[in-house]
């Protein structure tokens, strides 16, 4: 059987020159493939006529402990690690139109390699962060979508890339050597990154296509330009030169609830830290628009129509300080939730210690928010709970506090 410690998840960004890397601090992963098969009938027939096979849909989710690293955010955004002077942040626009491949290498308890679960053409459908209570670990949760996954039985997903040095055809010798995964098929996908635009190339001998010769392990990509990046995904009997797993001990194990500060600014008013919170949640949902075309059952166009950020602030009711902040004024005896402000900014800042000293490890800034709901609940032998939810469309994630300053 496959025990969690022998499961090695990897992510392969499509765009930029970002290399594949392992996904750290994952606590659970799950995937569900809906095959979308429709029964067909006809008048006069007692049994079913058959099945119509429609495009499958895959949902994949994972929970990751927050550990102060931007790595996975950069993977999902297909963004290189920032160099000196570069921006550190990732926005929802950076995430919404990007794709990646995911792979999970599986080894059983007898140290026998069982194979690879390969998820191609993955897009982000949403994510959330959660601080469950004052003693909890800060968590990230990811919701990803695709149309399929593959099982590479007793073999690996391998990866090669190359940066084109001169105009013309680019020849890549695959290492490790590709194996035949179906009759006459050796290569899963060839991507070309040109000036920040990714093209999923087709096999063939024509313009902007690729061909592969199994006897020499050489893949040729036609009509390349200087600076193009070619990325090749295929099955192999051995792992590629990218290491399957290396323990990540240079970052914190986890970041805790008491390392966090929640701050708010309403309009042009002064920023204020929000105290007495018992749980904080942020949920980001993308309203995806993924389309096929006549003559092809693959998704060929992807987009996001809307992005929604929801922040939930929950506390025991002690006073109405938060409501006064949302109303944009203090000292008034009557607070009408219908009059709450519509220009609210919220920071969620995570430090590396309970003293909140030094710069943040990671943080989140949402602007242009408005209250969407507020409520309370009470029961015998309990203190009254007060809930507040804010909604907006913008979010910035960074490990540089200067990039998360209130506007």
Secondary structure by P-SEA (a helix, b strand, c coil): ccccccbbbbbbbccccccccccccccbbbbbbbcbbbbbbbcccccccbbbbcbbbbbbbbcccccccaaaaaaaaccccccccccccccccccccccbbbbbbbbccccccccccccccccccccccccccccccbbbbbbbbbccccccccccbbbbbbbbccccbbbbbcccccccccccccccbbbbbcccccccccccccccbbbbbccccbbbbccccccbbbbbbbbccccccccccccccccccccccccbbbbbbccccbbbbbccccbbbbbbbbbcccccccccccccbbbbcbbbbbbbbbbccccaaaaaaaacccccccccccccccbbbbbbccccccccccccccbbbbcccccccccccccccccbbbbbbbbbcbbbbcccccccccc
